[in-house]
Amino acid sequence: MFSDLENHWAKSSILALRERSLVRGYPDGKFRPQASLTRAEFASLMCGAFPQAKPVREPISFSDVPRSHWAFESIQTATKKQFF
């Protein structure tokens, strides 16, 4: 379990997402439920939650997302599926 969820109002929902392998948390064992969701995290979550969504456009290249970024493929996929 994530060490920073003990009394958080969304604990059960977050743990349900974790059981479905949709969220992983951070290497320090925390989830950081009060933190803003990054574009990379959102892309990863949406691609995992809706894998059957069909691409509807060409991907968008973001100048701040190099190919070496951990979420490069998820961000590309999310733009093709028009999640953002």
C-alpha positions as CSV (number, residue, x, y, z in Angstrom):
1,M,0.0,0.0,0.0
2,F,1.1,3.6,-0.5
3,S,2.4,5.1,2.7
4,D,0.6,8.4,2.3
5,L,-3.0,7.2,1.9
6,E,-3.8,6.0,5.4
7,N,-6.6,8.6,6.0
8,H,-7.1,10.0,2.5
9,W,-10.7,10.2,1.3
10,A,-9.9,8.5,-2.1
11,K,-7.8,5.6,-0.6
12,S,-10.2,2.9,-1.8
13,S,-10.5,4.2,-5.3
14,I,-6.7,4.7,-5.6
15,L,-6.1,1.1,-4.4
16,A,-8.7,-0.2,-6.9
17,L,-6.8,1.5,-9.7
18,R,-3.6,0.0,-8.3
19,E,-5.2,-3.5,-8.4
20,R,-5.9,-3.0,-12.1
21,S,-2.3,-1.9,-12.6
22,L,-3.5,1.6,-13.8
23,V,-1.4,3.5,-11.2
24,R,1.9,2.6,-9.7
25,G,2.8,5.4,-7.4
26,Y,6.4,6.7,-6.9
27,P,9.6,4.9,-6.1
28,D,9.5,6.2,-2.5
29,G,6.4,4.2,-1.8
30,K,4.0,7.2,-1.9
31,F,1.1,8.0,-4.2
32,R,1.1,11.8,-3.5
33,P,-2.7,12.1,-3.8
34,Q,-2.7,15.9,-3.4
35,A,-0.2,16.4,-6.2
36,S,-1.3,17.6,-9.6
37,L,-1.5,15.0,-12.3
38,T,1.1,15.5,-15.0
39,R,0.5,15.2,-18.7
40,A,2.6,12.0,-18.7
41,E,0.7,10.5,-15.8
42,F,-2.7,11.3,-17.4
43,A,-1.6,9.9,-20.7
44,S,-0.4,6.6,-19.0
45,L,-3.7,6.4,-17.0
46,M,-5.9,7.0,-20.0
47,C,-4.1,4.6,-22.3
48,G,-4.3,1.9,-19.6
49,A,-8.0,2.6,-18.9
50,F,-9.1,2.7,-22.5
51,P,-6.8,0.4,-24.5
52,Q,-9.5,-0.3,-27.1
53,A,-10.0,3.4,-28.0
54,K,-9.2,3.9,-31.7
55,P,-6.7,6.5,-33.0
56,V,-8.5,9.4,-34.7
57,R,-5.6,11.7,-35.6
58,E,-1.9,11.9,-36.1
59,P,0.2,12.2,-32.9
60,I,1.4,15.6,-31.6
61,S,5.1,16.1,-31.0
62,F,5.7,18.0,-27.8
63,S,9.1,19.8,-27.7
64,D,9.4,19.1,-24.0
65,V,8.9,15.3,-24.4
66,P,12.0,13.6,-25.8
67,R,11.9,10.0,-27.1
68,S,13.8,8.9,-23.9
69,H,11.0,10.2,-21.6
70,W,9.3,7.3,-19.7
71,A,5.9,8.2,-21.0
72,F,6.8,9.2,-24.6
73,E,4.8,6.3,-26.1
74,S,1.8,6.9,-23.9
75,I,1.8,10.6,-24.7
76,Q,2.0,9.8,-28.4
77,T,-0.9,7.2,-28.1
78,A,-3.0,9.6,-26.0
79,T,-2.7,12.3,-28.7
80,K,-3.6,9.9,-31.4
81,K,-6.7,8.8,-29.4
82,Q,-7.5,12.4,-28.7
83,F,-7.5,12.1,-25.0
84,F,-6.0,15.6,-25.0
